[in-house]
Amino acid sequence: FTIMAPPSQIVSIIKIYLWQFGFLSLEESFFGQYLGATLCEKIGIIPGALINAVIFLGFHYSMYGWAANILISLFIFRFLGSIANAIYRSMVPSAETHFLINLIALKSIGAY
């Protein structure tokens, strides 16, 4: 009885999904639950969501530079995600959307 290893392409795709899920979990835990929840609790949902979105942009600037179309879409995503997280007191609304956005981005650059 032998176990055959999966083809290297499948292993690469699995690694991409696992790395993406790991980074996504850390990022959403920080921005969605820790920072966003703290700001929304202390200063209100809308101001907290705005500040969280601006900090989120600063974090992503290192990857995307001044690509305005990407930064604007990231700002809108984080602003709306922070509001949804604050209302539902869960990071699931923004985490699912974040996962899909990252998958689309990886697919568009030909990562798999």
GIPELIN-V530773 format. One record per helix or strand of 2 or more residues. SS is the DSSP state (h for helix, s for strand). FROM is the first residue (numbers start at 1). LEN is the number of residues. Records with the same first field share a line. If there is no record, write none. Layout:
SS = FROM-LEN + FROM-LEN
This chain:
h = 8-36 + 45-20 + 68-21 + 92-17
